[in-house]
Amino acid sequence: MPNELHRGDARCAPSIGDIRAAAERIAPYIRRTPTMGTGPVRDRRRLHSTVCLKLECLQVVGSFKPRGALNKLFSLPDRTSIRGLITASGGNHGLGVAYAAYVARVPATIYLPTTTPAAKIEKLKEWNARTIVEGESWDDSNRRALAVARGEDLTYIHAFADPMVIAGQGTVGLEVLEDAPDTDTLVVAIGGGGLICGTAIAARALKPGLRIIGVEPEGAATLYRSLEAGHIVELDRITTAAGTLGARATEQLNFDLVREHVAEVVLVSDDDMREAARWLWFEFGVAAELSGSAAVAALLAGRYRASRRERVCALVCGAGTDGIRTGADGSQQ
């Protein structure tokens, strides 16, 4: 039988020891991405504090997702019996699983919602993944992937609700505090919640007073609405253009961890993310997709207002050009 989804509460969460073990396990297969200060920028008034950026957009396949997928793969008791990996994804997790399959030399099958950008699908194919577009949202695609995993005896890797996936994503938090130990606040985008949960567990274990701020699109306010209601809420639909942040519902494990570790979840508009993507390109030559620019958008748009002495690190979690306007001559503007 394929690996099944973990549906536990925060008692199933990985520990700091699990995250440290993940860091050792996956180190040969990932990039140690830089944490850099923003330094001089054109309009410093838009940043009300000392800000640094963790550039996971420079990770293998263009996002943090290989960390979790690889950690899950390497934690399986018998990797020699794997017939193939399967998952559902808005794009980035699928690329992480495709990369893990490449490392393991097994096939990968990725179910994708109809909102997945064509560029993501082409990139998945370049990693030799079998891609199947089915469902209006990640949640729909995920139900299909689970059914096929059972029927074809494939190893399923959940996008955000598996403790080993969360532990792998948590290695980002270890690196941030190694590079920027004075950080007071981490600002992290939320899709289903795997990145923010793992990062929060790691960072707050090392620095208990550190604040974690989550960021969601207004058109996919999954955790925001759930926290507001006091229980998991499934959205009727996703309206953001940032498809990799487009889960209609989280899982109990992620909900409990966010409620325990995250100080606040703020919302940004698609226009906020587009402006942040342009800013990252103009100031640093960093090509971040809409979801990858969400944490920066929360700062630039004042959705989260840091104090002047607050040292903030924003995670730029995914690469892409969907937020950068292209001129008539094809140039980036």
Buried (B, 14 or more C-beta within 10 A) or exposed (E): EBBEBBEBEBEBBBBBEBBBBBBEBBEEBBEEBEBBEBEEBEEEEBBBBBBBBBBBBBBBBBBBBBBBBBBBBBBBEEEEEBEBBBBBBBBBBBBBBBBBBBBBEBBBBBBBBEBBBEEBBEBBEEBEBBBBEBBBBBBBBBBBBBEBBEEEEBBBBBBBBBBBBBBBBBBBBBBBBEBBEEBBBBBBBBBBBBBBBBBBBBBBBBBEEBBBBBBBBBBBBBBBBBBEEEEBBEBEEBEBBBBBBBBBBBBBBBBBBBEBBBEBBBBBBBEBBBBBBBBBBBBBEBBBBBBBBBBBBBBBBEBBEBEEEBBBBBBBBBBBBBBBEEEEEEEEE
